[in-house]
Structure formats: structure tokens, C-alpha cells
Amino acid sequence: MADANYFFFLSLSVIVVGFVLKKMKILTEDNGRVIVKIIFNITLPALVLNVLSSIKLDFTLFLLPIIALIFSSAVFFFSFLIVRKYPKEIKSIFLMMVIGFNMGNFAYPLIEGIWGEDGLQYIVLFDIGNALVIFIIIGFIASYYSKKNNFQVKKAIYRSSFLRLLKSPPLIAVFAALIINLAGFVIPLFIVDFLNILSRANMALTLLSLGIFLNFKSLFRYNL
């Protein structure tokens, strides 16, 4: 296991590089959005597929996504009780902010650097439940409280949330990896090496994107 403080400083340095490149106008937030698309559609699915397809699964590991679902559901329930009388705009934003975890941007790089592949195996399984929360519950909240919704098209909201879930590349990678693992398929060496190359880029791109989107002016403005 790597020293946590050392790796945190190392990760912070990469974030600072992204921030400095934005300030020097070498990179822009538009470039950052492209990087995020690369992460979400290529490097993160490759990382998930690479890690989860080779993990030794047992019953206790399947408790991790269940824990994520139970925790987020409990937070959602109590949060809804708190904001149920607030205007729908405040209610929707609050509920979307308090449930779910930003695993891909924050947890994955740090856990990979500190605990390596062993740590990633656990966090990927936990993220299965987290992904269901984000793409189903948060997606439903966003659609349900949207100004474009007249509160009479609930079936369409359920359908769009489900379709959004099916189209999520990281979640597709999760289920594909589980099928490969449980079926005992052996991934060809070329594909394993190919996934390794893509997954290694995930950490650097994720930390750079954090630096690109770092904005102290907005932070100070909202705290005044």
C-alpha cells in the first residue's frame, strides 16, 4: 500500500497542472468536457472491465452494492422529509446533491494509487449500487422536477430514466465484466493489454479534468 499522504500530494499536483494549463489558456473548460467524455465513455469502462472481469467473486462482495443502495435510499428518505415543503427547484437540487457518490472523479484515482487493484475491486463493486442510484433515482428526480415536465407523464419519466441507465458505458462495462467473470470466460491477452493501456490513462485524465474545472471565483461568490 502506497503512503496516503504522498499519493494525495501527487494527485493534488496533477490537479494543479490542469488548473495552471487552464489559466495559461492552453486548455479550456470546453477541452475539459471533451476529456470527461473520454473518461466516461472509454477509460473508466476499460478500468471497470479490466478490474471486475478478473476479481474472485464471493457472496460477501455482493454486499457492497447492496450497502450502497441501502445507504443512499436512507439518505434520500430522510432528506425528502427535510425538504418536502420547500419549492420544487430547491427540493430537486437538494435531493440530487445529497445522495450518491462521485466515485469516478474522486474515489477511483485515490484508491487506485493507495491500494492498487485490490482496492479498485472493492470500490467498483460498491459503485454498482451507486450507479443505480445516480442513473435511476437522481435521473428520475431531475426529470420529475424539470420545468419541462407537467407532472402528468410519469411513464415517460420512468422510461427515459431506464433508457439512460442502459446507455451508461461504465454500467454496461460492469455487467459485461460480471458476465465474463461468472461464466469463466478467458479474455485474450491482446484485449487485456489493450484494456490496461486505456485504464492507466483514467487516473491522469480524471485529475487533470478536476483541475480544469476548478473555479475559485465561483466558490467565493457563493460563500459570500
C-alpha positions in Angstrom: 0.0 0.0 0.0 1.4 3.4 -1.0 1.7 6.2 1.5 -1.6 8.0 1.5 -0.2 11.5 2.2 2.4 11.1 -0.6 -0.2 10.0 -3.1 -2.6 12.7 -2.1 0.1 15.3 -2.7 0.9 13.6 -6.1 -2.7 13.7 -7.1 -3.0 17.4 -6.0 0.0 18.2 -8.1 -1.7 16.8 -11.2 -4.9 18.8 -10.4 -2.7 21.9 -10.1 -1.2 21.2 -13.5 -4.7 21.1 -15.0 -5.6 24.4 -13.3 -2.4 26.1 -14.4 -2.9 24.9 -18.0 -6.4 26.5 -17.9 -5.1 29.8 -16.5 -2.5 29.8 -19.3 -5.3 29.3 -21.8 -3.6 26.2 -23.1 -6.7 24.2 -22.1 -10.3 25.5 -21.6 -13.3 24.1 -19.9 -14.6 23.0 -23.4 -11.5 20.9 -23.6 -12.3 19.6 -20.1 -15.7 18.5 -21.3 -14.1 16.5 -24.1 -11.8 14.9 -21.5 -14.7 14.0 -19.3 -16.4 12.3 -22.3 -13.3 10.3 -22.9 -13.2 9.3 -19.2 -16.9 8.4 -19.1 -17.0 6.5 -22.4 -13.5 5.0 -22.8 -11.1 5.0 -19.9 -13.5 4.4 -17.0 -15.3 1.5 -18.7 -12.0 0.0 -19.6 -10.8 0.2 -16.0 -14.0 -1.3 -14.7 -13.9 -4.1 -17.3 -10.3 -4.8 -16.6 -10.6 -5.0 -12.8 -14.0 -6.6 -12.4 -13.6 -9.4 -15.0 -10.7 -10.9 -13.1 -11.8 -10.5 -9.5 -12.5 -13.6 -7.4 -16.2 -13.1 -6.5 -17.8 -14.4 -3.3 -21.1 -13.7 -1.5 -19.6 -11.1 0.8 -18.5 -8.9 -2.1 -22.1 -8.7 -3.4 -23.0 -7.0 -0.1 -21.1 -3.9 -1.3 -23.6 -2.7 -3.9 -26.5 -3.6 -1.5 -24.8 -1.4 1.2 -24.6 1.5 -1.4 -28.3 1.1 -2.3 -29.4 0.9 1.3 -27.3 3.9 2.4 -28.4 6.1 -0.5 -32.1 5.1 -0.1 -32.0 6.0 3.6 -30.3 9.4 2.9 -32.9 10.1 0.2 -35.8 9.2 2.6 -34.7 11.4 5.4 -33.6 14.2 3.1 -37.0 14.2 1.4 -38.7 14.6 4.9 -36.5 17.7 5.5 -37.2 19.5 2.2 -40.7 18.2 1.4 -42.3 21.6 2.0 -39.6 23.6 0.0 -40.2 24.8 -3.6 -39.6 22.1 -6.2 -36.5 23.8 -7.6 -34.8 23.8 -4.2 -36.1 20.3 -3.3 -34.8 18.8 -6.5 -31.3 20.3 -6.3 -31.0 19.3 -2.6 -32.1 15.7 -3.2 -29.8 15.3 -6.2 -26.8 16.6 -4.2 -27.2 14.6 -1.0 -27.5 11.0 -2.5 -24.9 9.1 -4.4 -21.1 9.3 -4.5 -18.8 10.8 -7.2 -16.7 7.7 -7.4 -15.2 8.1 -10.9 -13.8 11.5 -10.3 -12.7 11.4 -6.7 -12.5 7.9 -5.3 -11.1 5.8 -8.2 -7.8 7.7 -8.7 -7.1 7.9 -4.9 -8.0 4.3 -4.2 -6.0 3.0 -7.2 -3.0 5.0 -6.1 -3.1 4.0 -2.5 -4.4 0.4 -2.5 -3.9 -0.6 -6.2 -6.0 -3.1 -8.0 -7.2 -4.8 -4.8 -8.8 -1.6 -3.6 -10.3 -0.9 -7.0 -12.0 -4.3 -6.9 -14.0 -3.3 -3.8 -14.8 0.2 -4.9 -16.0 -1.0 -8.3 -18.5 -3.4 -6.7 -19.7 -0.7 -4.3 -20.1 1.6 -7.3 -22.6 -0.8 -8.9 -25.2 0.2 -6.3 -24.1 3.8 -6.5 -24.5 3.8 -10.3 -28.1 2.5 -9.9 -28.8 5.4 -7.5 -27.3 8.0 -9.8 -28.9 6.8 -13.1 -32.3 5.8 -11.7 -33.1 7.9 -8.6 -31.2 11.0 -9.4 -32.2 10.7 -13.1 -35.9 10.4 -12.0 -35.6 13.4 -9.7 -34.1 15.6 -12.4 -36.8 14.5 -14.9 -39.7 14.7 -12.5 -38.9 18.2 -11.2 -37.9 19.6 -14.5 -39.7 22.7 -15.7 -40.4 20.9 -18.9 -42.4 18.3 -17.1 -46.1 18.8 -16.3 -46.2 16.1 -13.7 -48.5 14.0 -15.9 -46.0 12.0 -17.9 -44.6 9.7 -15.2 -44.4 6.7 -17.5 -42.3 8.7 -19.9 -40.0 9.7 -17.0 -39.6 6.1 -15.9 -38.8 5.0 -19.5 -36.3 7.8 -20.1 -34.5 7.0 -16.8 -34.4 3.3 -17.6 -33.0 4.0 -21.1 -30.4 6.4 -19.7 -29.3 3.6 -17.4 -29.0 1.1 -20.3 -26.9 3.5 -22.2 -24.3 4.2 -19.5 -20.9 2.9 -20.7 -19.5 2.3 -17.2 -22.6 0.4 -16.1 -22.5 -1.6 -19.3 -18.9 -2.4 -18.6 -19.9 -3.6 -15.0 -22.5 -6.1 -16.2 -20.3 -7.2 -19.1 -17.4 -7.9 -16.7 -19.7 -9.7 -14.3 -21.0 -12.0 -17.1 -17.4 -12.7 -18.2 -16.3 -13.4 -14.7 -19.2 -15.6 -13.7 -19.2 -17.5 -17.0 -15.5 -18.2 -16.6 -14.6 -16.7 -20.0 -10.8 -16.1 -20.5 -10.2 -12.7 -22.1 -7.5 -12.9 -24.9 -4.1 -11.4 -23.9 -4.3 -8.7 -26.6 -7.6 -7.4 -25.2 -6.2 -7.5 -21.6 -3.2 -5.4 -22.6 -5.5 -3.1 -24.6 -7.7 -2.5 -21.6 -4.6 -2.0 -19.4 -3.4 0.8 -21.7 -6.8 2.6 -21.6 -7.4 2.1 -17.9 -3.9 3.5 -17.0 -5.0 6.8 -18.6 -8.0 7.1 -16.4 -6.3 8.5 -13.3 -4.3 11.2 -15.1 -7.3 12.4 -17.2 -9.6 12.4 -14.2 -7.2 14.5 -12.1 -6.5 16.9 -15.0 -10.2 17.4 -15.6 -10.7 18.3 -11.9 -8.0 21.0 -12.2 -9.5 22.3 -15.4 -13.0 22.7 -13.8 -11.6 24.2 -10.6 -13.0 27.7 -10.2 -12.2 29.7 -7.1 -14.3 32.7 -8.2 -17.5 30.7 -8.2 -16.6 29.2 -4.8 -16.0 32.5 -3.2 -19.0 34.1 -4.8 -21.4 31.5 -3.4 -19.9 31.6 0.0 -20.3 35.4 0.5 
